[in-house]
Amino acid sequence: MAQYSFVKSAGNMLVPATPDALEFLKTKVKFGAVLYADFSQARNPAFHRKYFSLLNLGYQYWEPTGGAISPADKELLTGM
């Protein structure tokens, strides 16, 4: 099933956001036809960039320098 993007404009009208959506409405949908659809709002890409930058910063800050076990635990294991 095809996905088309629409933008809400003044007067609570949905306007095609892409040329593909406009072409679909002009060629496939007759005037007065009823369309059924499941709508979802697109995610904010700027927020996702900030979120993943924060994750990278946290990983760089947290990254262990001594390996998977602490030096004290390593000394304990080598003493056995």
C-alpha positions in Angstrom: 0.0 0.0 0.0 1.3 3.4 -0.9 2.0 6.1 1.7 1.3 9.7 1.0 2.1 12.8 3.0 -0.3 15.6 3.8 0.0 18.9 5.7 -2.8 20.4 7.8 -3.6 23.9 6.6 -6.0 26.7 7.6 -9.6 25.6 7.8 -8.6 22.1 8.9 -7.8 21.0 5.3 -5.2 18.4 4.3 -3.0 19.6 1.5 -0.7 17.2 -0.4 2.9 17.6 0.8 4.6 15.8 -2.0 4.2 15.7 -5.8 3.3 12.0 -5.5 0.4 12.7 -3.2 -0.8 15.4 -5.5 -0.6 13.1 -8.5 -2.5 10.4 -6.6 -5.3 12.8 -5.8 -5.5 14.1 -9.4 -5.4 10.8 -11.2 -6.8 8.1 -8.8 -9.4 9.8 -6.7 -12.7 11.1 -8.2 -14.3 14.3 -6.9 -16.5 13.5 -3.9 -14.9 10.1 -3.2 -14.5 9.0 0.4 -11.0 7.8 1.4 -10.3 5.8 4.5 -6.8 6.1 6.1 -4.8 5.5 9.2 -2.9 8.7 10.1 0.2 9.1 12.1 2.4 12.1 12.8 6.0 12.1 11.6 8.7 12.1 14.2 10.8 15.2 14.7 14.2 14.6 13.1 15.9 17.5 14.9 15.0 15.9 18.2 16.3 12.5 17.2 19.7 14.1 16.1 19.9 15.7 19.6 19.0 12.5 21.3 21.5 10.4 19.5 24.2 13.0 20.0 23.5 12.9 23.7 23.7 9.1 23.7 27.1 9.3 21.9 28.3 11.9 24.4 27.2 9.7 27.3 29.0 6.6 25.8 32.2 8.5 25.3 32.1 9.8 28.9 31.2 6.4 30.3 33.5 4.2 28.2 35.6 2.1 30.6 39.4 2.4 30.4 40.3 -0.6 32.4 38.4 -3.2 30.5 35.4 -5.3 31.6 36.7 -5.8 35.2 38.3 -3.4 37.6 42.1 -3.5 38.3 41.3 -4.6 41.9 39.2 -7.5 40.7 41.9 -8.5 38.1 44.5 -8.5 40.8 42.3 -10.8 43.0 41.8 -13.2 40.1 45.5 -13.4 39.2 46.4 -14.1 42.9 44.4 -17.4 42.8 
